[in-house]
Amino acid sequence: MAPQLERKATRHKLERHVAASARARQLFAAGDHLLVAVSGGPDSVALLSVLASLVPAKRLTLSALHINYGLRGEESEEDARFVSRLCAELGVPLTCERIDLSRASNQGKGMSLQARAREARYAALQRTAVARGAGKIALGHTADDQAETLVMWMLRGSGAAGLAGIRPVRDAVYVRPLLDVSRTDVLAYLNAKGVSFRVDSSNAKPLYLRNRIRHELLPLLKQFNPAVVEALTRQADILRDDDRCLEQWASEWIGRHVQRGDDRSLAVPRMALRELPVALQRRVIRRVMQQAANSPYSPTFGAAEAVLEKIVRGRSGSSLA
């Protein structure tokens, strides 16, 4: 018992915070096997280091995945070597995967490079989790990532679902233990621990909207509110609860009223839908359209609004299939 108490007493405050947050948000539990996505940047390195510190007390099993897209030449190769050394030092089994985005299965879908990389990354995470026997996949998103995401969705005119931001837990598999931790605190932790990390030079280029928000817009907003990151992450938490409530109501309504035909079409009763508040009407239509298309993606706002308008102006008592 004494050695365990000593470990707790000397544990860094960020490690204590993540342990407490994991309990409160049910991110992971004692005995879980986590696959950690490690790019070599400060956020993912801090995540791996924090989780490694929790292994004895939480009886965790860790594995790691590093993806090399080869987009930055020798810099990408050095990232891979760095992550390999880090995982060896921490005793964490590592899978390194090379992905050529020019040959990826999504290359011909008209997707941006970032979108193709994201899709390929999540597919690799799922494959590796199965191969390693990991039940959870840990990602290194921070509060700053959350703030950037919210601003990005605001600029695009998103609804509550988008403004709910990045979720701490998704599909009961993907967990983000650092989502309420600022990048400043991440860097302070790494400095205190003497842990080095890699810097992705592409993150400084103003080619992508997120980079411009990070380097131009958020610093400007901090002049109006120095705690803007905390304010935006709090807003995301509030809107996430609202979004969850509306989604539950919409799901229950669909279960009671929407009928599936023999041809797999979905029939929505007009009169019953008209009785709902507009916010729920939108939710129902978007979910029904997504189910009818058998797609993982929600329809665009314009497409959903067009269908909703058709229902509102349609003949009473009829259905839309």
DRENBA-296295 format. One record per residue: residue in one letter; x, y, z of N, C-alpha, C, O in turn. Coordinates in pm, whole numbers, padded with zeros to 5 digits, always signed. Example, Ala and Ser with C-alpha at 12.3 -4.5 7.8 and 13.67 -1.06 7.14 Angstrom:
// DRENBA-296295
a+01319-00569+00780+01230-00450+00780+01320-00330+00780+01424-00332+00846s+01285-00225+00708+01367-00106+00714+01290+00003+00787+01341+00114+00804
This chain:
// DRENBA-296295
m+00083-00121+00000+00000+00000+00000+00086+00125+00000+00053+00222-00069a+00196+00126+00076+00279+00246+00085+00334+00290-00050+00328+00410-00080p+00388+00199-00135+00438+00244-00265+00330+00309-00349+00356+00408-00418q+00207+00255-00345+00098+00313-00423+00066+00454-00374+00043+00544-00455l+00064+00474-00242+00040+00606-00187+00149+00703-00230+00121+00821-00255e+00271+00655-00237+00381+00741-00279+00365+00784-00424+00393+00898-00459r+00320+00691-00510+00298+00726-00649+00193+00834-00662+00208+00927-00740k+00085+00822-00584-00022+00921-00590+00028+01057-00543-00010+01160-00600a+00112+01057-00441+00158+01183-00384+00247+01258-00481+00249+01381-00482t+00324+01184-00564+00417+01249-00655+00361+01265-00796+00430+01314-00885r+00239+01225-00817+00180+01234-00950+00158+01381-00987+00113+01460-00904h+00189+01416-01110+00171+01553-01158+00022+01589-01159-00063+01502-01175k-00007+01717-01141-00147+01762-01133-00226+01730-01260-00346+01704-01252l-00161+01731-01376-00232+01695-01498-00268+01548-01499-00376+01511-01545e-00181+01464-01448-00211+01322-01438-00326+01298-01342-00413+01215-01369r-00328+01370-01230-00440+01359-01137-00570+01407-01201-00676+01348-01182h-00560+01516-01278-00679+01571-01344-00737+01471-01443-00858+01450-01446v-00651+01410-01525-00699+01314-01624-00761+01192-01556-00863+01141-01602a-00701+01146-01448-00757+01032-01374-00896+01066-01322-00988+00984-01332a-00912+01186-01266-01042+01228-01214-01143+01247-01327-01259+01208-01314s-01099+01307-01437-01186+01330-01551-01231+01199-01614-01346+01187-01658a-01142+01101-01617-01177+00971-01673-01289+00906-01593-01379+00843-01649r-01283+00921-01461-01391+00868-01377-01521+00943-01400-01626+00882-01418a-01513+01076-01400-01634+01158-01411-01703+01141-01546-01825+01136-01554r-01624+01132-01651-01680+01123-01787-01685+00980-01840-01726+00957-01954q-01645+00885-01757-01646+00743-01794-01569+00720-01925-01616+00654-02017l-01449+00777-01930-01365+00763-02049-01303+00624-02057-01300+00561-02163f-01252+00578-01945-01197+00444-01937-01199+00401-01792-01214+00483-01701a-01184+00271-01772-01191+00215-01637-01073+00123-01613-00999+00089-01706a-01056+00085-01489-00947-00006-01454-00955-00132-01539-01062-00190-01557g-00840-00174-01590-00834-00295-01670-00855-00275-01818-00842-00371-01895d-00888-00154-01862-00913-00128-02004-00783-00133-02085-00674-00106-02034h-00798-00169-02211-00688-00164-02308-00714-00046-02401-00815-00044-02471l-00622+00051-02402-00638+00171-02484-00534+00173-02596-00415+00152-02573l-00582+00198-02717-00493+00227-02828-00479+00378-02837-00579+00449-02851v-00356+00429-02830-00331+00573-02828-00277+00617-02964-00178+00563-03012a-00344+00715-03025-00296+00772-03151-00184+00871-03119-00206+00968-03047v-00065+00847-03172+00052+00929-03138+00116+00983-03266+00174+00907-03344s+00104+01112-03287+00166+01175-03405+00309+01217-03377+00391+01228-03468g+00340+01239-03248+00470+01293-03210+00461+01437-03166+00557+01491-03110g+00346+01502-03192+00325+01639-03148+00301+01646-02999+00285+01543-02934p+00298+01767-02942+00288+01782-02796+00162+01721-02736+00168+01661-02629d+00049+01734-02803-00076+01684-02745-00075+01532-02732-00107+01479-02625s-00040+01463-02840-00043+01317-02835+00069+01261-02748+00052+01158-02683v+00184+01329-02745+00293+01284-02657+00253+01300-02511+00280+01212-02430a+00190+01412-02478+00143+01432-02341+00038+01327-02304+00040+01273-02194l-00053+01298-02397-00156+01197-02371-00093+01062-02340-00130+00997-02243l+00002+01020-02424+00066+00890-02401+00141+00889-02268+00136+00790-02196s+00209+00998-02237+00285+01005-02112+00194+01001-01990+00222+00932-01892v+00083+01074-01997-00013+01074-01886-00072+00936-01867-00078+00885-01755l-00117+00874-01976-00178+00741-01964-00076+00638-01914-00112+00549-01837a+00049+00650-01958+00152+00558-01909+00172+00572-01759+00200+00473-01691s+00158+00694-01708+00173+00715-01563+00058+00653-01485+00072+00623-01366l-00057+00632-01552-00174+00576-01484-00181+00424-01494-00268+00362-01432v-00090+00364-01570-00095+00219-01592-00093+00140-01461-00176+00051-01445p+00000+00168-01367+00003+00085-01245-00125+00095-01163-00181-00007-01122a-00172+00218-01138-00289+00236-01051-00416+00188-01118-00504+00131-01053k-00428+00211-01249-00551+00177-01322-00544+00040-01388-00643-00007-01446r-00429-00025-01379-00410-00156-01443-00447-00149-01592-00512-00238-01646l-00405-00040-01655-00434-00021-01797-00335-00098-01883-00222-00125-01842t-00379-00134-02002-00291-00185-02106-00290-00082-02218-00396-00039-02263l-00172-00044-02263-00160+00057-02367-00095-00001-02492-00003-00082-02485s-00146+00041-02606-00081+00021-02735-00082+00156-02805-00159+00245-02767a+00002+00173-02905+00008+00302-02976+00008+00279-03126+00053+00175-03175l-00044+00378-03197-00042+00377-03343+00014+00509-03393-00031+00616-03352h+00112+00502-03482+00164+00621-03550+00141+00604-03699+00174+00500-03756i+00085+00706-03763+00059+00702-03907+00154+00798-03977+00163+00916-03941n+00223+00746-04077+00316+00826-04156+00256+00845-04295+00252+00751-04375y+00208+00967-04324+00153+00997-04456+00262+01032-04557+00237+01037-04677g+00384+01057-04507+00493+01091-04596+00478+01223-04668+00539+01244-04773l+00396+01312-04614+00367+01438-04682+00475+01544-04659+00482+01643-04732r+00560+01522-04557+00661+01623-04524+00803+01569-04536+00896+01617-04472g+00818+01467-04621+00951+01415-04651+01024+01364-04528+00971+01284-04451e+01148+01410-04509+01232+01365-04399+01171+01401-04264+01192+01329-04166e+01097+01510-04258+01032+01549-04132+00934+01440-04087+00926+01410-03968s+00859+01382-04182+00767+01273-04149+00843+01150-04100+00799+01082-04007e+00957+01122-04163+01037+01006-04122+01091+01026-03981+01094+00931-03902e+01134+01147-03949+01186+01174-03815+01075+01166-03711+01100+01123-03598d+00954+01206-03747+00839+01190-03657+00823+01043-03619+00807+01010-03501a+00828+00956-03719+00811+00812-03695+00922+00758-03606+00896+00679-03516r+01046+00800-03631+01157+00753-03547+01142+00804-03404+01170+00731-03309f+01099+00928-03390+01080+00985-03256+00974+00907-03178+00995+00872-03062v+00860+00879-03241+00753+00807-03174+00799+00666-03137+00765+00615-03031s+00876+00604-03225+00928+00470-03196+01017+00471-03072+01007+00382-02988r+01104+00572-03060+01190+00582-02942+01107+00608-02816+01132+00549-02711l+01009+00697-02826+00926+00730-02711+00851+00608-02659+00848+00582-02539c+00790+00533-02750+00715+00415-02709+00806+00309-02649+00768+00239-02555a+00927+00296-02703+01023+00201-02647+01060+00241-02504+01070+00155-02416e+01080+00370-02481+01113+00418-02346+01000+00392-02247+01024+00359-02131l+00876+00406-02294+00760+00387-02206+00713+00243-02200+00625+00209-02121g+00771+00157-02283+00730+00017-02284+00593-00004-02345+00520-00095-02305v+00558+00079-02443+00426+00070-02507+00443+00010-02647+00516+00066-02728p+00377-00102-02677+00386-00160-02811+00334-00062-02916+00230+00000-02898l+00408-00049-03025+00376+00050-03127+00352-00016-03262+00426-00106-03303t+00249+00031-03330+00225-00003-03470+00249+00122-03553+00188+00225-03528c+00338+00114-03651+00360+00225-03745+00298+00187-03879+00326+00080-03933e+00216+00273-03930+00149+00245-04057+00176+00359-04156+00161+00476-04123r+00215+00320-04276+00234+00418-04383+00108+00422-04469+00056+00318-04510i+00061+00542-04497-00058+00559-04580-00026+00657-04692+00013+00772-04668d-00042+00610-04815-00023+00695-04933-00160+00750-04971-00243+00678-05026l-00183+00877-04942-00315+00935-04966-00349+00942-05114-00467+00950-05150s-00249+00941-05200-00277+00943-05343-00334+00810-05391-00395+00802-05497r-00314+00705-05309-00366+00573-05344-00475+00527-05249-00524+00415-05260a-00513+00613-05155-00616+00575-05058-00748+00550-05129-00773+00603-05236s-00832+00467-05066-00959+00428-05128-01052+00546-05148-01142+00540-05232n-01031+00654-05073-01120+00769-05084-01065+00875-05180-01119+00986-05187q-00957+00842-05254-00889+00942-05335-00979+00997-05445-00969+01114-05481g-01068+00914-05497-01150+00957-05609-01285+01013-05569-01372+01029-05656k-01307+01043-05443-01438+01088-05397-01451+01240-05395-01551+01292-05344g-01353+01311-05448-01360+01456-05446-01338+01515-05308-01377+01629-05283m-01277+01438-05218-01253+01485-05083-01123+01564-05077-01031+01539-05154s-01117+01659-04983-00994+01734-04962-00887+01643-04903-00916+01535-04854l-00762+01690-04910-00652+01613-04852-00675+01588-04704-00652+01477-04655q-00720+01691-04632-00745+01676-04488-00853+01572-04462-00840+01490-04371a-00961+01576-04541-01071+01481-04522-01026+01339-04553-01065+01245-04484r-00945+01323-04659-00895+01190-04693-00804+01137-04583-00810+01019-04547a-00720+01225-04529-00630+01184-04420-00710+01142-04298-00678+01043-04232r-00814+01217-04267-00896+01186-04150-00964+01051-04167-00964+00969-04074e-01022+01026-04283-01091+00899-04306-00993+00783-04300-01022+00679-04240a-00876+00800-04361-00774+00695-04358-00724+00672-04216-00697+00558-04177r-00710+00781-04139-00662+00770-04001-00758+00689-03915-00716+00600-03841y-00887+00719-03924-00983+00647-03841-00995+00501-03884-01016+00413-03800a-00983+00474-04013-00985+00334-04059-00865+00258-04002-00879+00143-03961a-00748+00322-04001-00628+00259-03946-00641+00237-03796-00598+00134-03744l-00699+00334-03726-00720+00319-03582-00810+00200-03552-00784+00123-03460q-00917+00186-03630-01009+00075-03607-00942-00059-03635-00958-00154-03558r-00866-00068-03745-00795-00192-03777-00697-00229-03667-00690-00345-03624t-00621-00132-03622-00517-00159-03523-00578-00194-03388-00526-00280-03317a-00688-00129-03352-00754-00161-03226-00800-00306-03225-00785-00376-03125v-00855-00351-03336-00898-00491-03346-00777-00584-03337-00781-00684-03264a-00672-00552-03410-00552-00637-03410-00487-00644-03273-00436-00749-03234r-00489-00534-03199-00425-00529-03067-00518-00573-02955-00474-00597-02843g-00647-00584-02984-00742-00620-02880-00776-00505-02788-00811-00526-02672a-00767-00381-02840-00797-00262-02760-00946-00229-02769-01003-00226-02878g-01007-00204-02654-01149-00169-02652-01176-00021-02663-01288+00019-02694k-01074+00061-02638-01088+00207-02645-00975+00264-02731-00865+00210-02735i-01005+00374-02798-00906+00446-02878-00894+00586-02822-00991+00661-02821a-00775+00623-02774-00753+00752-02708-00692+00852-02806-00591+00823-02871l-00754+00969-02815-00711+01075-02905-00670+01198-02825-00724+01222-02717g-00576+01275-02877-00514+01382-02799-00572+01520-02818-00501+01619-02800h-00700+01532-02855-00759+01665-02871-00763+01738-02737-00791+01679-02632t-00733+01869-02742-00730+01953-02622-00842+02056-02625-00921+02062-02719a-00849+02136-02518-00948+02243-02512-00928+02344-02624-01024+02401-02674d-00804+02366-02663-00777+02458-02774-00833+02403-02905-00886+02479-02987d-00820+02272-02926-00882+02210-03044-01033+02228-03041-01096+02254-03144q-01090+02215-02921-01235+02233-02907-01275+02375-02945-01372+02395-03018a-01201+02473-02894-01232+02613-02924-01220+02641-03074-01305+02708-03132e-01115+02589-03136-01096+02609-03280-01210+02546-03359-01257+02604-03457t-01253+02429-03316-01362+02360-03385-01492+02439-03375-01565+02452-03473l-01521+02492-03256-01643+02571-03240-01642+02695-03328-01742+02726-03393v-01531+02765-03330-01522+02885-03414-01539+02847-03561-01605+02919-03637m-01481+02736-03601-01490+02692-03740-01635+02662-03778-01680+02701-03886w-01709+02593-03688-01849+02563-03716-01935+02688-03710-02032+02699-03785m-01902+02782-03623-01975+02909-03620-01963+02981-03754-02062+03033-03807l-01842+02983-03809-01820+03051-03936-01896+02984-04049-01926+03047-04150r-01926+02856-04033-01999+02782-04136-02150+02784-04113-02226+02727-04192g-02194+02851-04006-02337+02861-03979-02398+02732-03929-02513+02701-03963s-02326+02657-03849-02373+02527-03800-02484+02543-03697-02499+02648-03634g-02561+02435-03681-02662+02430-03576-02602+02378-03447-02480+02373-03430a-02691+02339-03354-02647+02297-03221-02556+02175-03225-02464+02163-03145a-02582+02084-03319-02500+01962-03326-02354+01995-03355-02264+01939-03292g-02331+02087-03449-02194+02127-03480-02132+02207-03368-02014+02191-03336l-02214+02296-03307-02162+02381-03200-02143+02304-03070-02085+02356-02975a-02192+02179-03065-02162+02094-02950-02016+02051-02953-01963+02002-02853g-01951+02071-03068-01808+02051-03077-01765+01906-03074-01841+01814-03106i-01639+01887-03034-01580+01754-03024-01633+01687-02898-01636+01749-02791r-01674+01563-02910-01729+01493-02795-01620+01418-02718-01530+01360-02779p-01627+01420-02584-01526+01348-02505-01527+01198-02531-01424+01131-02522v-01647+01145-02562-01662+01002-02593-01747+00991-02718-01852+01055-02729r-01703+00909-02813-01783+00887-02934-01793+00739-02962-01693+00667-02963d-01915+00694-02984-01943+00554-03016-01892+00459-02908-01867+00341-02935a-01877+00510-02785-01830+00430-02671-01692+00371-02695-01649+00281-02622v-01621+00420-02795-01488+00368-02830-01383+00479-02826-01279+00463-02762y-01408+00589-02895-01312+00698-02903-01323+00787-02780-01430+00838-02748v-01211+00805-02710-01210+00887-02589-01103+00995-02601-00999+00975-02663r-01132+01111-02541-01041+01225-02549-01011+01277-02408-01077+01370-02362p-00915+01218-02341-00888+01254-02200-00836+01395-02179-00843+01446-02067l-00785+01462-02283-00729+01597-02267-00823+01705-02319-00780+01820-02335l-00948+01672-02344-01037+01767-02410-01067+01890-02325-01103+01995-02379d-01053+01879-02195-01075+01997-02109-00942+02053-02056-00940+02124-01955v-00832+02020-02124-00699+02066-02084-00647+02162-02191-00651+02131-02310s-00598+02279-02150-00548+02376-02247-00412+02334-02302-00339+02257-02239r-00381+02384-02420-00250+02354-02479-00137+02411-02394-00028+02355-02389t-00164+02523-02327-00064+02581-02236-00031+02483-02125+00086+02467-02090d-00133+02419-02068-00110+02321-01961-00040+02196-02014+00041+02136-01943v-00070+02159-02137-00001+02045-02198+00148+02072-02209+00230+01988-02174l+00183+02190-02259+00324+02226-02275+00394+02239-02140+00511+02201-02126a+00322+02292-02040+00380+02303-01906+00409+02165-01848+00510+02145-01782y+00319+02070-01873+00338+01932-01825+00461+01869-01889+00544+01810-01821l+00472+01882-02021+00586+01823-02091+00717+01885-02044+00818+01816-02030n+00715+02015-02019+00835+02083-01970+00872+02034-01831+00990+02010-01801a+00771+02020-01744+00797+01973-01607+00851+01831-01606+00933+01795-01521k+00803+01749-01700+00845+01609-01707+00974+01591-01788+01032+01482-01788g+01017+01696-01856+01135+01683-01940+01113+01596-02062+01205+01528-02108v+00991+01597-02113+00955+01513-02229+00958+01600-02355+00893+01704-02360s+01032+01557-02454+01040+01631-02580+00926+01590-02673+00856+01492-02647f+00909+01664-02780+00802+01636-02876+00843+01694-03010+00940+01768-03021r+00766+01659-03111+00790+01707-03247+00696+01823-03279+00588+01835-03221v+00738+01908-03371+00656+02019-03417+00629+02001-03566+00721+01995-03647d+00501+01992-03601+00459+01976-03740+00464+02112-03808+00385+02201-03775s+00555+02130-03902+00572+02261-03966+00448+02303-04044+00426+02422-04064s+00367+02206-04089+00248+02241-04168+00142+02310-04083+00054+02376-04137n+00150+02293-03949+00051+02358-03863+00067+02509-03859-00024+02580-03814a+00180+02559-03905+00202+02704-03904+00163+02770-04036+00163+02892-04048k+00130+02688-04136+00098+02743-04267-00049+02787-04274-00137+02714-04230p-00075+02907-04327-00213+02958-04332-00293+02902-04448-00376+02972-04506l-00269+02775-04483-00338+02715-04596-00474+02661-04556-00565+02651-04639y-00488+02625-04429-00611+02563-04382-00684+02656-04286-00622+02734-04214l-00816+02646-04287-00898+02733-04203-00862+02718-04057-00853+02817-03985r-00843+02594-04011-00812+02573-03869-00683+02645-03829-00675+02704-03721n-00583+02641-03915-00457+02709-03883-00476+02859-03871-00417+02923-03784r-00558+02916-03957-00582+03060-03951-00661+03097-03825-00636+03201-03764i-00755+03011-03787-00828+03035-03663-00732+03029-03544-00739+03113-03454r-00642+02931-03545-00548+02912-03434-00450+03029-03422-00424+03077-03312h-00396+03072-03534-00287+03170-03530-00333+03315-03548-00260+03407-03512e-00453+03335-03604-00498+03472-03630-00622+03510-03551-00624+03613-03483l-00727+03427-03559-00856+03467-03501-00861+03451-03349-00903+03543-03279l-00819+03335-03297-00825+03316-03152-00737+03415-03076-00781+03467-02973p-00615+03444-03121-00538+03548-03051-00610+03683-03049-00600+03757-02951l-00683+03714-03156-00760+03838-03159-00874+03833-03059-00898+03930-02987l-00945+03720-03053-01056+03705-02958-01007+03712-02814-01079+03758-02726k-00885+03666-02790-00831+03671-02654-00808+03814-02606-00797+03839-02486q-00801+03908-02699-00790+04048-02659-00921+04097-02599-00921+04189-02516f-01033+04037-02639-01163+04072-02583-01194+03990-02458-01258+04039-02365n-01148+03865-02458-01169+03777-02343-01049+03683-02332-01039+03587-02409p-00957+03709-02240-00839+03623-02226-00873+03477-02201-00792+03388-02229a-00993+03452-02148-01035+03315-02119-01130+03263-02227-01220+03185-02198v-01110+03306-02352-01202+03268-02458-01203+03118-02483-01307+03061-02516v-01088+03051-02468-01085+02906-02487-01174+02837-02385-01252+02749-02420e-01162+02877-02258-01246+02820-02153-01394+02851-02179-01479+02765-02158a-01424+02974-02225-01562+03011-02252-01622+02928-02365-01737+02884-02356l-01544+02905-02469-01594+02827-02582-01611+02680-02547-01708+02617-02590t-01519+02625-02469-01534+02485-02429-01654+02468-02336-01722+02366-02341r-01679+02567-02251-01798+02562-02165-01925+02568-02251-02022+02496-02224q-01925+02653-02353-02039+02661-02443-02062+02527-02512-02177+02484-02527a-01954+02461-02553-01967+02331-02617-02031+02230-02523-02116+02151-02564d-01990+02231-02396-02048+02139-02298-02197+02162-02283-02275+02067-02278i-02238+02289-02276-02380+02322-02260-02460+02278-02382-02564+02214-02370l-02410+02313-02501-02481+02278-02624-02481+02128-02648-02574+02076-02711r-02378+02057-02600-02376+01912-02616-02489+01848-02537-02552+01753-02584d-02515+01899-02416-02626+01848-02337-02759+01877-02405-02848+01792-02409d-02774+02000-02459-02896+02034-02532-02913+01945-02655-03023+01896-02682d-02805+01924-02727-02809+01842-02848-02849+01698-02814-02928+01637-02886r-02794+01646-02706-02825+01509-02665-02974+01495-02632-03036+01394-02666c-03029+01596-02566-03171+01594-02530-03259+01597-02656-03353+01518-02667l-03229+01687-02748-03307+01697-02871-03296+01570-02955-03394+01525-03014e-03177+01511-02960-03158+01387-03034-03241+01274-02974-03298+01193-03048q-03247+01269-02842-03326+01164-02777-03474+01181-02809-03542+01084-02840w-03523+01305-02801-03663+01330-02834-03694+01293-02979-03796+01231-03008a-03605+01332-03070-03625+01302-03211-03626+01151-03235-03708+01100-03310s-03534+01081-03170-03526+00936-03186-03653+00867-03135-03704+00776-03199e-03702+00912-03021-03825+00854-02966-03943+00881-03058-04027+00793-03078w-03950+01002-03115-04061+01036-03205-04055+00950-03330-04158+00900-03375i-03937+00931-03386-03921+00847-03505-03965+00704-03475-04031+00641-03557g-03927+00654-03359-03965+00518-03321-04115+00500-03312-04167+00392-03341r-04186+00605-03270-04332+00596-03256-04406+00619-03387-04512+00559-03408h-04354+00703-03475-04434+00751-03588-04385+00711-03726-04467+00698-03817v-04258+00691-03746-04207+00665-03881-04219+00517-03914-04179+00431-03835q-04275+00489-04031-04296+00352-04075-04205+00319-04192-04185+00402-04281r-04150+00198-04190-04065+00153-04301-04147+00062-04391-04208-00035-04345g-04147+00093-04522-04223+00014-04617-04149-00110-04662-04032-00130-04629d-04219-00194-04741-04157-00316-04792-04039-00285-04884-03945-00364-04895d-04045-00168-04950-03936-00128-05039-03827-00052-04965-03741+00011-05026r-03831-00059-04831-03732+00004-04743-03743+00156-04742-03654+00225-04692s-03854+00209-04798-03877+00352-04788-03926+00386-04648-03972+00298-04575l-03917+00512-04610-03960+00558-04479-04075+00656-04495-04064+00752-04572a-04184+00633-04424-04302+00718-04433-04312+00805-04309-04314+00755-04197v-04317+00936-04329-04326+01033-04220-04466+01094-04220-04503+01158-04318p-04544+01076-04113-04679+01133-04109-04675+01285-04099-04619+01340-04004r-04736+01353-04196-04728+01498-04203-04788+01565-04081-04725+01651-04019m-04910+01527-04046-04980+01598-03939-04906+01587-03807-04894+01684-03732a-04856+01467-03778-04783+01448-03653-04654+01531-03653-04617+01588-03550l-04588+01537-03768-04464+01614-03776-04491+01763-03758-04414+01834-03693r-04601+01811-03817-04634+01953-03807-04658+01999-03664-04643+02117-03633e-04695+01907-03578-04724+01943-03439-04596+01964-03357-04602+02018-03247l-04484+01922-03411-04357+01936-03338-04303+02078-03350-04331+02146-03448p-04225+02122-03251-04151+02248-03267-04054+02235-03385-04009+02125-03417v-04023+02346-03448-03937+02345-03567-03803+02278-03537-03750+02206-03622a-03747+02301-03418-03618+02240-03384-03623+02089-03393-03529+02025-03441l-03734+02030-03347-03748+01884-03354-03784+01839-03494-03741+01732-03537q-03862+01919-03567-03891+01885-03707-03760+01867-03785-03744+01770-03859r-03669+01962-03767-03541+01954-03839-03465+01827-03800-03409+01758-03886r-03463+01796-03672-03391+01677-03625-03450+01551-03688-03377+01465-03737v-03582+01543-03686-03648+01424-03738-03617+01407-03887-03580+01298-03931i-03633+01514-03963-03612+01505-04108-03467+01467-04139-03443+01383-04226r-03372+01528-04071-03232+01496-04098-03201+01350-04067-03130+01283-04143r-03255+01299-03958-03228+01160-03921-03297+01064-04017-03239+00963-04054v-03421+01096-04057-03493+01009-04150-03423+01007-04286-03409+00901-04347m-03380+01123-04332-03308+01127-04460-03177+01048-04453-03140+00981-04549q-03109+01057-04342-02984+00983-04325-03010+00833-04325-02936+00757-04386q-03117+00791-04255-03151+00649-04252-03193+00600-04390-03155+00490-04432a-03272+00681-04461-03320+00640-04594-03204+00624-04691-03206+00536-04778a-03103+00709-04677-02986+00702-04764-02885+00598-04717-02788+00567-04787n-02909+00543-04597-02815+00447-04537-02673+00503-04539-02578+00436-04578s-02664+00629-04494-02537+00701-04499-02489+00736-04359-02571+00763-04271p-02358+00736-04336-02306+00781-04206-02309+00932-04191-02284+00986-04083y-02340+01002-04301-02336+01148-04300-02477+01206-04302-02567+01154-04368s-02495+01316-04228-02622+01387-04229-02637+01462-04360-02538+01502-04421p-02762+01484-04405-02782+01565-04526-02744+01710-04501-02733+01753-04387t-02724+01783-04608-02692+01924-04592-02813+01999-04538-02926+01952-04547f-02787+02116-04482-02896+02197-04428-02998+02229-04538-03118+02221-04514g-02950+02266-04657-03040+02303-04765-03128+02188-04808-03248+02206-04832a-03071+02068-04819-03149+01951-04860-03256+01917-04758-03370+01888-04793a-03220+01922-04630-03316+01891-04524-03427+01996-04518-03543+01962-04499e-03391+02123-04533-03491+02230-04530-03588+02218-04646-03707+02248-04631a-03539+02175-04763-03627+02158-04879-03731+02050-04853-03848+02067-04888v-03689+01939-04793-03783+01832-04760-03882+01878-04654-04002+01850-04664l-03833+01948-04553-03921+01998-04447-04024+02095-04504-04141+02090-04465e-03982+02181-04593-04075+02276-04656-04182+02203-04735-04298+02244-04735k-04145+02096-04802-04241+02017-04879-04346+01955-04788-04464+01948-04822i-04301+01910-04670-04395+01850-04576-04489+01955-04520-04610+01932-04511v-04435+02068-04482-04516+02173-04420-04625+02221-04516-04736+02250-04474r-04592+02230-04645-04689+02280-04743-04770+02170-04809-04856+02198-04893g-04743+02045-04773-04813+01934-04837-04956+01920-04790-05003+01994-04703r-05024+01823-04848-05164+01799-04811-05169+01739-04672-05088+01652-04639s-05262+01783-04592-05274+01731-04456-05319+01585-04461-05396+01545-04547g-05268+01510-04368-05308+01371-04355-05230+01276-04441-05243+01155-04426s-05147+01326-04533-05070+01238-04619-04932+01213-04560-04898+01269-04456s-04855+01129-04626-04722+01094-04576-04618+01123-04683-04649+01127-04802l-04496+01142-04639-04383+01160-04730-04295+01037-04720-04247+01004-04612a-04275+00969-04830-04197+00846-04830-04062+00870-04896-03981+00777-04905
